[in-house]
Amino acid sequence: MRAVWSGTIGFGLVNIPIKLYSAVQDSRLNLDMLDRKDHAHIKYKRVNEDTGKEVPWDQIVKGYLYNDEYIILEDEDFQEASPEKSKMITIESFVGLAEIDDIYFETPYYIEPDKAGVKAYELLLKTLQKTGKAGLGRFVLRTSEHLAIIRPREDYLMLQQLRFEQEIRSPEELSLPSAAKLTKKELDMAVQLVESYTTEFDISQFKDTYHEDLMKIIKAKATGKRRTVKKMKVVHTKSSDLFSQLKASLNSGSNKKRAS
């Protein structure tokens, strides 16, 4: 793995030199965009809007439109905006994980200590494990400030990037129905259905089967076979059919459990 950020975790007066590694990877198929006519690769070019000429990377700068004029920002400007957050994650407070709404959770990163910070890393890990808390702080990654928590996971520390409050859209824009009238027997049957399908959560039982199926189609087309498209028709449940469909679902679930 290649580190995406290196710096220090500030834990009171204790500084822990660390590196961050992405904890996730993309499982999607690597699909190229091609011209349908001759299957030639489609290339993106960075083109000057005025001249129409391609611009090399080393001639591209970032700018912010301010009072109808672009203000050019250099690498030094991003670092100067918050030099401490570019190199340090200062734990500003400690919070309980249960207090954080999971709508704020974003990208996870593994935290690895440098050799000089092994003991301090272990101290923070054990302290968070014992207290059941997570450290809350901010840092700058790729020219943007991020809110994050540092939490223990198994025998290592993990940084979980969080969304800021202003990044969450308000649900007030949703067109939600008024409370529907449910009968007691409908609700009791639905609860029974949920309980009959309840299992312990085991993420290893779930695989990305869509891309496996897509790969089968790719291999079949490579051998000249014709694809067969599965047709699917979804029938929406009517209000009057709700109880009967719940009952049928419950019977279906019971049959599956007996068969397994």
C-alpha positions in Angstrom: 0.0 0.0 0.0 1.1 3.6 -0.6 0.6 6.2 2.1 -1.9 9.0 1.1 -0.9 11.3 4.0 1.9 11.5 6.5 2.1 13.7 9.6 1.4 13.7 13.3 -1.5 13.0 15.6 -1.5 15.5 18.5 -2.8 13.8 21.7 -2.5 16.4 24.4 1.2 17.1 24.6 2.0 13.7 23.0 2.8 13.8 19.3 2.6 10.5 17.3 4.2 10.4 13.8 1.9 8.4 11.5 1.0 7.6 7.9 -2.5 7.1 6.5 -3.4 4.4 4.1 -6.8 4.0 2.3 -8.8 1.2 3.9 -11.0 0.7 0.9 -10.5 -0.2 -2.8 -12.8 -0.1 -5.8 -14.3 -3.5 -6.8 -15.8 -2.2 -10.0 -14.6 -3.5 -13.4 -12.1 -1.2 -15.2 -14.1 -0.3 -18.2 -12.6 1.9 -21.0 -14.6 4.3 -23.1 -14.3 3.5 -26.9 -15.6 4.9 -30.1 -18.4 2.6 -31.3 -17.2 2.9 -34.9 -13.7 1.5 -34.5 -13.3 0.8 -30.8 -10.5 3.4 -30.5 -9.9 4.7 -27.0 -11.6 8.0 -26.1 -9.0 10.4 -24.7 -9.6 13.5 -22.6 -7.6 16.5 -23.3 -7.0 19.7 -21.2 -7.8 22.4 -23.8 -7.4 26.1 -23.5 -10.9 27.6 -24.0 -9.6 30.5 -26.0 -7.0 29.0 -28.2 -8.3 25.4 -28.5 -4.8 24.1 -27.9 -3.9 21.3 -25.4 -2.3 22.5 -22.1 0.4 20.3 -20.4 -0.1 19.5 -16.7 2.9 21.7 -15.6 1.2 24.8 -17.1 -2.1 24.3 -15.3 -2.9 26.3 -12.1 -5.9 26.5 -9.9 -7.8 29.8 -9.6 -10.8 31.2 -7.7 -13.2 33.6 -9.4 -13.4 36.7 -7.2 -15.0 40.0 -8.2 -14.9 38.8 -11.9 -11.2 38.1 -11.7 -9.4 34.8 -11.2 -7.1 34.7 -8.2 -4.4 32.1 -8.8 -3.5 29.8 -5.9 -0.1 28.1 -5.7 0.8 25.1 -3.6 2.3 27.4 -1.0 -1.0 29.2 -0.6 -2.8 25.9 0.3 -0.2 25.1 2.9 -0.1 28.7 4.3 -3.9 28.6 4.8 -3.5 26.1 7.6 0.1 24.8 7.9 -0.6 22.9 11.1 -3.6 21.0 9.7 -1.5 20.0 6.7 0.9 18.1 8.9 -1.0 17.5 12.2 -4.3 16.0 13.3 -4.9 17.6 16.7 -7.4 15.7 18.7 -9.7 18.5 19.9 -12.1 16.4 22.0 -13.1 12.8 22.7 -16.6 11.6 21.9 -18.7 8.4 22.2 -19.1 6.6 18.8 -22.8 6.1 19.5 -23.2 9.9 19.6 -22.3 10.3 15.9 -25.1 9.8 13.4 -23.8 7.4 10.7 -25.0 9.9 7.9 -21.7 11.7 8.7 -19.4 8.8 8.1 -17.3 8.9 5.0 -13.9 7.4 3.9 -11.9 5.2 6.3 -8.1 5.1 6.5 -5.7 2.8 8.3 -3.3 4.6 10.7 0.3 3.2 10.8 2.9 4.6 13.3 6.4 5.5 12.4 9.1 3.7 14.4 9.5 6.7 16.7 5.8 6.7 17.6 5.2 3.1 18.3 4.8 3.4 22.1 2.7 6.6 21.9 0.5 4.9 19.2 0.0 1.9 21.5 -0.9 4.2 24.4 -3.6 6.0 22.4 -5.0 2.7 21.1 -5.3 1.1 24.5 -6.7 4.3 26.0 -9.4 4.6 23.4 -10.2 0.9 23.8 -10.5 1.2 27.6 -12.6 4.3 27.6 -14.8 3.4 24.6 -14.1 6.9 23.1 -12.9 8.2 19.8 -10.7 11.3 19.2 -12.3 14.1 17.1 -10.1 16.4 15.0 -9.5 18.1 11.7 -6.8 17.8 9.0 -6.1 18.9 5.5 -5.9 16.2 2.7 -5.6 17.1 -1.0 -6.1 20.9 -0.4 -9.4 20.3 1.5 -10.0 20.3 5.2 -11.7 17.2 6.7 -13.4 16.4 10.0 -12.3 13.0 11.3 -12.5 10.7 14.2 -9.6 8.4 15.3 -11.0 5.2 16.8 -9.7 1.7 17.7 -10.4 -1.2 15.5 -9.1 -4.7 16.6 -5.4 -4.1 17.3 -4.9 -0.9 15.4 -6.1 2.7 15.0 -8.4 3.8 12.2 -9.2 7.3 11.0 -12.8 7.7 9.8 -13.4 10.8 7.7 -16.6 12.7 8.5 -18.8 15.0 6.5 -19.4 18.5 7.9 -22.9 19.4 8.9 -23.3 21.8 5.9 -22.7 18.9 3.5 -25.8 17.1 4.6 -29.0 18.0 2.6 -32.2 18.8 4.5 -34.9 16.1 4.2 -37.5 18.9 4.2 -37.3 18.9 0.4 -38.7 15.4 0.3 -42.3 14.9 -0.7 -43.4 12.5 2.1 -46.9 11.0 2.5 -48.9 11.7 5.5 -49.1 8.9 8.1 -51.0 6.0 6.6 -53.6 4.1 8.6 -52.2 0.7 9.5 -54.2 -2.0 11.2 -52.8 -3.8 14.3 -52.8 -7.1 12.4 -50.8 -5.6 9.5 -48.1 -4.2 11.9 -48.0 -7.4 14.0 -47.5 -9.5 10.8 -44.8 -7.1 9.5 -42.9 -7.4 12.9 -43.2 -11.2 12.7 -41.8 -11.1 9.1 -38.8 -9.0 10.3 -38.2 -11.4 13.2 -38.3 -14.5 10.9 -35.7 -13.0 8.6 -33.4 -11.7 11.4 -29.9 -13.0 11.5 -26.5 -12.0 13.0 -24.8 -9.5 10.7 -22.0 -11.2 8.7 -20.5 -9.1 6.0 -18.5 -12.0 4.6 -21.8 -13.5 3.3 -22.3 -10.7 0.9 -20.3 -10.4 -2.3 -20.4 -8.0 -5.3 -22.2 -10.5 -7.6 -23.3 -8.0 -10.1 -19.8 -7.5 -11.5 -19.2 -11.3 -11.4 -22.3 -11.7 -13.6 -21.1 -8.9 -15.8 -17.8 -10.7 -16.3 -19.7 -13.8 -17.4 -21.4 -11.7 -20.1 -18.0 -10.3 -21.2 -16.5 -13.8 -21.5 -19.6 -15.1 -23.3 -19.5 -12.2 -25.8 -15.7 -12.9 -26.3 -16.6 -16.3 -27.6 -19.3 -15.0 -29.9 -22.3 -16.2 -27.8 -25.5 -14.1 -27.8 -26.6 -12.5 -24.6 -29.9 -13.4 -23.0 -31.5 -10.4 -21.2 -33.6 -11.4 -18.2 -36.9 -9.6 -18.2 -38.2 -8.4 -14.8 -41.6 -7.0 -14.0 -42.2 -5.5 -10.6 -45.7 -5.5 -9.3 -46.3 -2.8 -6.7 -48.3 -3.8 -3.6 -51.7 -2.3 -3.3 -53.0 -1.1 0.1 -55.7 -3.6 0.0 -53.3 -6.5 -0.6 -50.8 -5.5 2.2 -51.9 -8.1 4.8 -52.2 -11.0 2.3 -48.7 -10.3 0.9 -47.2 -10.0 4.3 -48.7 -13.4 5.2 -47.4 -14.9 1.9 -44.0 -13.5 2.6 -43.9 -15.0 6.1 -44.9 -18.4 4.7 -42.2 -18.1 2.0 -39.6 -17.2 4.6 -40.5 -20.2 6.8 -40.3 -22.6 3.8 -36.8 -21.3 2.9 -35.6 -21.8 6.5 -36.9 -25.4 6.5 -35.3 -26.1 3.2 -31.9 -24.8 4.4 
